[in-house]
Amino acid sequence: MILVGIDIGKNSHMFCVMDQSTGDILVDPSSFKNNKDGFGLLIKAIEPYPKESILIGIEDTGHDHFNLLKYLLDAKYTVALINPITTDLTRKMQLSSTKDDDLDTLTICDVLASGPRRKGYRISKVNSFGLYEQKRLTREHHDLKEQQNVYTNKLQKCIDIVFPEFNSLFRSKYGIVYMNILKTFGSADAIAHADIRTIRKCLEVNTKGRKISLTAEQLKETTKNSIGFPSAAETIEMKHLIEIIEMLDKQIEEIDKKIEELAHNNDSPILSIPGISYFSGISILAELGDLHNYSKASQIIKFAGVAPSKYKSSQFEAQHTAITKKGSRYLRKTLYQVILPVIRFNPVFNAFYTLKRTQGKSHRCAQGHCVRKLLRIIYHLEITSQKFDPALIK
């Protein structure tokens, strides 16, 4: 096997070529530009060797490797993606404490040369780029939601100053009427001095859900005894925050429509599991990647970082340990979010959760058991292309 190790950079990359059987360096570490001419230089260097005997290793770092990966896959080369943690550990095992691009290409070749039991890479395929699109969309959804949470927390701070009694008037926050009142008036003092007809008009907006029972008279009456401080600065900040929150709402809605479209096209068996939505299903599959790269379900549990850690030394073995939390934080976040509706709406998981609780497990620990069970089921459904059938679950 001919091994090609590529160390990824921003504007240029380094590569070397090694014969796995002899360990001989066939092409010394060399640089090539991150453009079409540079890619052509790399292809020219490895052309003398049969394409089917070449294994190219690339560190899966950020996004700088993406264009080169697509180029090599389109050219029908076999490409292995390597976690940077793996190359870093390999470097340390070689007692090297320095980061050197030339040596890193050799280190990547060493990772490629490791036996099947210690394989520290995964083979990438052309069809995995569909998963890349889905991953980018679901991660953008997560990131926008996190931004929105930051701004809604700031908004609540403003409300607590200008109209602290406001939230008690609504069953839930951030609805159309809720936001419309804040945009129109901004403070309890402004509402108290507003004409009742203006307040009524503010409440008469079209809503998709159930109409609120709050009347203009009730709202105005509440402001009379409000302890809110009519701060001009807080009112201005609040209006700006509402504009940002509404803009993020539109962006999230646009992303969710595209995710739902992709979910319909995929028609994945994961959506047959009660409690899993289009977004959560796509998010889980996109983060896991091609499940055919895993030989058993326990590997995706480890990849997700939800496997319980183990500590055993001499005569001591820890009885209570946390999950490893390795891998994608987006995947773990989605799994722990989705497990709540899965337990609520799925009798199989509800019974399993109840069993773990009766065995003395804490709520969070029982959730972790359910998450691992969910991943095992997802793996089976995707590999066998079966729909979820609770009668077949033990």
Helices and strands as residue ranges (DSSP letters): E 2-7, E 12-19, E 25-33, H 36-46, G 51-53, E 54-59, H 66-74, E 78-82, H 84-93, H 101-113, G 116-118, E 121-124, G 126-128, H 129-162, G 166-169, H 176-184, H 188-192, H 196-203, H 216-224, H 232-266, G 269-272, H 278-288, G 291-293, H 297-304, E 312-313, E 316-317, H 329-345, H 347-358, H 363-384, G 390-392
